[in-house]
Amino acid sequence: MSVTAQRAPDTPVRATAAPVTPAAPPDRRSDRRRGAHDRKRREYLLFALFAFPNLALIVVFAYWPVLGNAALSLTRWDMIAPSPTFVGLDNYVTLLSDPSFLRVLRITAVWVLAVVGISLTGGLALALLFASGNRGRSAVSALAFSPHILSGAAVAAIWLFLFDPNYGLSRILFDTFGLDSPHWTTSSSWALPALIIVAVWKGVGFVAIVYLAAILALPRDVMEAARLDGASRWQTFRHITLPLLSPTTFFLLVTQVIGAFQSFDLIAMMTGGGPAGATTTLSWFIYNEGFRQFKAGSAAAGAMIMFVLLMVVTVLQMRFVEKKVHYR
């Protein structure tokens, strides 16, 4: 029996449409990253545009002279010869083995410690005095600050007259007590104390104004809480005021030490490093070696020693003193 396959009647074949893949959305995250990158690049470019002139000035007028001075300190030159003669470390060995230079370092240490210590203590005392009353505070603080804005030459001229043992105010004061006025600027025993008095008089007003601004900015609620707890004025000052003033004290300590090391004008006008080297600090020694003795290499070596001393003192202050600073 044969079976005949019957074909199904033709039915229209429907075309199956392929699934349509939607278009990929733009990668917004990559666009944002690209935009942020471009923005940072523009900010860096703008920063470099504004910072480059300042950095160039610092390099040209600060770092490059230091390098040049370091190179000069390794030479011997009288400023007349066509070129310096390289001598290595001979200038440093000569200075550090010379008793007169070691005396210069001792005088510099006494000068810095006395000027900075008295200025900070006296400035803080004046600031507390100014802060205790409101009447006339502006006038008195301006009067105390005025010596700081005077030139060193003017201050020296004033005090040379005051210290004059024959015609100055010093003679009048000592005559009141039946004593002879010291020869302030011509005596080896009195010359350095005289310079310290003048330097403190000139700089203590600046310290007082800075301390006064810090005292007036102290939180009053803390002071009132201490008084309510029965703390005395001394206890409040020691345990509250001084710790809160420590950032200001640290700032003044660093700046006053650097300024004392670099003091020159008062010494030049009042004593000229004398008598007998009694007021020869490191700054005056550098000037004397370079521009009076024409020993450029020795003067440069002295300047490098001052630079190293200042760096060491500043690092020690940052390392140990700043630990005691209480930032609010």
C-alpha positions in Angstrom: 0.0 0.0 0.0 1.5 3.2 -1.1 1.0 6.2 1.0 1.1 9.5 -0.9 2.4 12.4 1.2 0.1 15.2 1.0 1.7 18.6 1.2 0.1 21.2 3.3 -1.4 23.9 1.3 1.0 26.8 0.8 0.8 29.4 3.5 2.4 32.7 3.3 5.8 32.7 5.1 6.2 35.6 7.5 9.6 37.1 7.6 11.0 37.1 11.1 12.4 40.6 11.8 15.8 40.6 13.4 15.8 42.3 16.8 16.8 46.0 16.6 19.7 46.8 18.8 19.2 50.3 20.3 21.9 52.8 19.6 24.5 52.9 22.4 24.1 56.0 24.6 27.1 58.3 24.7 29.6 57.5 27.4 28.9 60.3 29.8 31.3 59.2 32.5 34.2 59.3 30.1 33.1 62.8 29.0 32.9 63.9 32.6 36.4 62.5 33.3 37.7 64.2 30.2 36.1 67.5 31.3 37.5 67.2 34.8 41.0 66.4 33.3 40.8 69.5 31.1 39.6 71.6 34.0 42.5 70.5 36.2 44.9 71.1 33.4 43.6 74.7 33.0 43.9 75.2 36.7 47.5 74.0 36.8 48.3 76.2 33.8 46.7 79.2 35.5 48.5 78.4 38.8 51.8 78.2 36.9 51.1 81.4 35.0 50.6 83.3 38.3 53.3 81.5 40.3 56.1 81.5 37.8 57.0 85.2 38.1 57.2 84.9 41.9 59.2 81.7 41.8 61.5 83.2 39.3 62.1 86.2 41.5 62.8 84.0 44.5 65.2 81.8 42.6 67.1 84.8 41.1 67.2 87.0 44.2 67.3 84.4 47.0 68.5 80.9 46.1 70.9 81.9 43.4 72.8 84.4 45.6 73.1 81.7 48.3 74.7 79.3 45.8 76.9 82.0 44.5 78.0 82.9 48.1 78.7 79.2 48.9 80.9 79.0 45.8 82.7 82.3 46.8 83.3 81.0 50.3 85.6 78.4 48.8 87.9 81.0 47.3 90.3 83.7 48.2 89.6 87.1 46.6 90.5 90.7 47.4 87.9 92.1 44.9 90.8 93.5 42.8 92.3 90.4 41.3 90.7 89.4 38.0 89.3 86.1 39.4 89.1 84.4 42.8 91.6 81.6 43.7 90.1 78.3 44.8 91.2 77.4 48.4 88.6 74.8 49.3 87.6 74.8 53.0 90.5 76.9 54.1 88.3 79.9 54.9 86.1 77.9 57.2 89.1 76.3 59.0 90.7 79.7 59.5 87.5 81.2 60.9 86.6 78.4 63.2 90.1 78.1 64.6 90.4 81.8 65.2 89.7 82.9 68.9 88.5 86.3 67.7 85.8 84.7 65.5 84.7 82.5 68.3 84.3 85.7 70.4 82.2 87.1 67.6 79.9 84.0 67.9 79.7 84.5 71.7 78.8 88.1 71.3 76.2 87.3 68.7 74.6 84.7 71.0 74.4 87.2 73.9 73.0 89.8 71.6 70.3 87.5 70.1 69.2 86.0 73.5 69.1 89.4 75.2 67.2 91.3 72.5 64.7 88.5 71.8 64.1 87.6 75.4 63.6 91.1 76.6 61.5 92.1 73.6 59.1 89.2 74.0 58.8 89.6 77.7 58.4 93.4 77.6 56.1 93.2 74.6 53.8 90.8 76.4 53.8 92.9 79.5 52.9 96.0 77.5 50.2 94.2 75.6 48.6 93.0 78.9 48.7 96.5 80.2 47.2 97.9 77.0 44.4 95.3 77.0 43.5 96.0 80.7 42.0 99.4 79.8 40.0 100.8 77.0 40.6 104.6 77.4 43.5 105.8 75.3 44.4 102.3 74.1 44.8 103.4 70.5 46.9 106.4 71.3 49.2 104.6 73.7 49.6 101.6 71.4 50.4 103.9 68.5 53.0 105.7 70.6 54.6 102.4 71.6 54.6 101.2 68.0 56.1 104.4 66.5 59.8 103.5 67.2 59.5 100.4 65.1 58.7 102.4 62.0 61.7 104.8 62.5 64.8 104.1 60.5 67.8 102.6 62.4 69.9 105.6 61.5 67.3 108.0 63.1 67.0 105.8 66.2 70.8 105.6 66.6 71.2 109.4 66.2 68.6 110.0 69.0 70.2 107.5 71.4 73.7 108.7 70.7 72.6 112.1 72.1 70.8 110.5 75.0 73.8 108.4 75.9 76.3 111.3 75.7 78.1 111.3 79.0 78.6 115.1 79.0 75.5 116.6 77.4 72.9 113.9 77.1 69.9 112.8 79.2 72.1 110.1 80.7 74.3 112.6 82.5 71.2 114.4 83.9 69.7 111.2 85.3 73.0 110.0 86.8 73.7 113.4 88.3 70.4 113.2 90.1 71.8 110.3 92.1 75.3 111.8 92.4 76.8 109.4 90.0 78.9 109.8 86.8 77.2 108.8 83.6 78.8 105.7 82.0 80.6 106.1 78.6 77.9 104.0 76.9 79.3 103.7 73.4 83.0 104.0 74.1 83.3 101.6 77.0 83.9 97.9 76.3 81.7 97.1 79.4 78.7 99.3 78.4 78.7 99.3 74.6 76.8 96.0 74.1 74.2 96.8 76.9 73.7 100.2 75.3 72.9 98.5 71.9 70.6 96.0 73.5 68.7 98.9 75.2 68.2 100.7 71.9 67.3 97.5 70.0 64.7 96.6 72.6 63.3 100.1 72.6 62.9 100.0 68.8 61.4 96.5 68.6 59.3 96.0 71.7 56.4 98.1 70.3 56.0 95.8 67.4 55.9 92.7 69.7 53.4 94.5 72.0 51.0 95.3 69.1 51.1 91.7 67.8 50.4 90.4 71.3 47.7 92.9 71.8 45.8 91.8 68.7 46.1 88.2 69.8 44.9 89.0 73.4 41.9 90.9 72.1 41.0 87.9 69.9 41.0 85.4 72.8 37.7 83.7 73.6 36.1 85.5 76.5 33.9 82.6 77.6 36.9 80.6 78.5 38.2 83.5 80.7 34.9 83.9 82.4 34.6 80.2 83.0 38.0 80.3 84.7 37.0 83.2 86.9 33.8 81.4 87.9 35.8 78.3 88.8 37.8 80.5 91.2 41.0 80.8 89.2 43.2 83.8 90.2 44.6 86.2 87.6 48.0 84.5 87.7 46.4 81.1 87.3 44.3 82.3 84.4 47.3 83.9 82.8 49.5 80.9 83.2 47.1 78.1 82.4 44.8 79.8 79.8 46.2 83.0 78.4 49.8 81.8 77.7 48.8 78.5 76.1 46.3 80.3 73.9 49.0 82.9 72.9 51.5 80.2 72.0 51.0 80.4 68.2 51.7 84.2 68.4 54.7 83.6 70.7 56.0 81.0 68.2 55.6 83.4 65.3 57.3 86.3 67.2 60.1 84.0 68.4 61.1 82.9 64.9 60.9 86.4 63.3 62.7 88.1 66.2 65.5 85.6 66.2 66.1 86.1 62.5 65.9 89.8 62.8 68.4 89.9 65.7 70.9 87.8 63.8 70.6 90.2 60.9 70.9 93.5 62.9 73.3 95.9 61.4 72.2 99.5 61.2 72.3 100.2 65.0 75.8 98.7 65.3 77.1 100.5 62.3 75.8 103.9 63.4 76.5 103.7 67.2 79.7 101.7 67.8 81.0 100.4 64.5 81.7 97.0 66.1 83.8 98.6 68.8 85.2 99.4 71.1 87.9 96.7 70.8 85.4 94.4 69.1 82.9 94.4 72.0 79.9 94.9 69.8 81.1 92.9 66.7 78.3 90.6 65.9 78.3 88.1 63.0 76.5 90.5 60.7 79.0 93.3 61.4 81.9 90.8 61.0 80.7 89.9 57.5 80.5 93.5 56.5 83.9 94.3 58.0 85.6 91.4 56.3 84.1 92.0 52.9 84.0 95.8 52.5 86.7 97.0 54.8 89.3 94.2 54.8 88.4 93.2 51.2 88.4 89.5 52.1 85.5 88.4 50.0 86.1 84.6 50.6 86.3 85.1 54.4 83.2 87.3 54.4 81.3 84.7 52.3 82.3 81.9 54.7 81.0 84.0 57.6 77.8 84.5 55.8 77.4 80.8 55.2 78.1 80.1 58.8 75.3 82.6 59.7 73.0 80.9 57.2 73.7 77.5 58.7 73.1 78.8 62.3 69.8 80.4 61.3 68.8 77.1 59.6 69.7 75.1 62.7 67.9 77.5 65.1 64.8 77.6 62.9 64.7 73.8 62.6 65.1 73.4 66.3 62.3 75.9 66.9 60.0 74.0 64.4 61.0 70.6 65.9 60.7 71.3 69.7 59.1 74.7 70.3 56.2 74.1 68.0 55.2 71.0 69.9 54.2 73.3 72.8 52.0 75.4 70.5 48.3 75.0 71.1 46.3 75.9 68.0 42.7 76.6 68.6 
